[in-house]
Amino acid sequence: MIKFLCLIVVLSSAVFLVPAIAANAPELTACGIVTGADAQTFVGGPLDVKETAKEPTAEGASSYKSVCSYLGRGENFQNMLTASRVLDITLHFLDTADATAQIYENSFEQYRQRINSPDLPFTNATITPINGFGEKAFLLEAVTDTKTGYRSALIVFYKGRVAGSVAAWNKPQSSVETTKTVLKHVLSKLP
C-alpha cells in the first residue's frame, strides 16, 4: 500500500512539474540554434555577427521573429550578397502551424512573382521545391555576384510552428550544399 501511495505521489509530481519546467525553458533564437562556433564550422571563420534575438510579431500573442547573420570578419552587412562568407537565418516562431504554413505560402508567392524583376540585386534566379526539409521547402538560387558569376542559395521552409529561411556560402564552394547542411542543423534543433 505504501509503495502504491509513493507511486501516486511520484506520478502526480511528474504531471505538475513537467509543464512547469517546459514553461520555464528558454525560447529559441536563431543565434542560439546556430552559434558562432557552429557558423565557423559551416562557413569558416573568423566571423562578425548581427542579431535580432526576439522581435514580437502580429501573428499571435507569443509569436516572434529571430534573425542571425554571420559575415566574414570586416565584410559589410549592408552588402551581404557579395560577401565571401555568409550564414543568414531568419526564423518565425508562431502560435499555430496554420499561421506558419500561411507565411510559407505567402513567401513562395512573393518570391515567385519577384524573381524576374529588374530592380533585384541578383540575376538568373530559379525557384525549385525541395523535399526533406520540414513540411515544405523551396530553394531560390541566383547569381548574386556578377563579377564572379557565383550562385547563392536561399532555402525557405516551415516545420510545425516555425517558418524561416537559411542562406549560407563560403565562396567558391557550393552555396546549395552549404545551405542544406545548415538547414539540417537548424531543423534538428526545432521542436
Stockholm file with secondary structure:
# STOCKHOLM 1.0

chainA/1-191         MIKFLCLIVVLSSAVFLVPAIAANAPELTACGIVTGADAQTFVGGPLDVKETAKEPTAEGASSYKSVCSYLGRGENFQNMLTASRVLDITLHFLDTADATAQIYENSFEQYRQRINSPDLPFTNATITPINGFGEKAFLLEAVTDTKTGYRSALIVFYKGRVAGSVAAWNKPQSSVETTKTVLKHVLSKLP
#=GR chainA/1-191 SS CHHHHHHHHHHHHHHHHHHHHHHTSCCCCHHHHSCHHHHHHHHCSCEEEEEEEEEECTTCTTCEEEEEEEEETTCCGGGGGGCSEEEEEEEEECSCHHHHHHHHHHHHHHHHHHTTCTTSSCEEEEEEEESSSSSEEEEEEEEEETTTTEEEEEEEEEETTEEEEEEEEETTSCHHHHHHHHHHHHHHHCC
#=GC SS_cons         CHHHHHHHHHHHHHHHHHHHHHHTSCCCCHHHHSCHHHHHHHHCSCEEEEEEEEEECTTCTTCEEEEEEEEETTCCGGGGGGCSEEEEEEEEECSCHHHHHHHHHHHHHHHHHHTTCTTSSCEEEEEEEESSSSSEEEEEEEEEETTTTEEEEEEEEEETTEEEEEEEEETTSCHHHHHHHHHHHHHHHCC
//
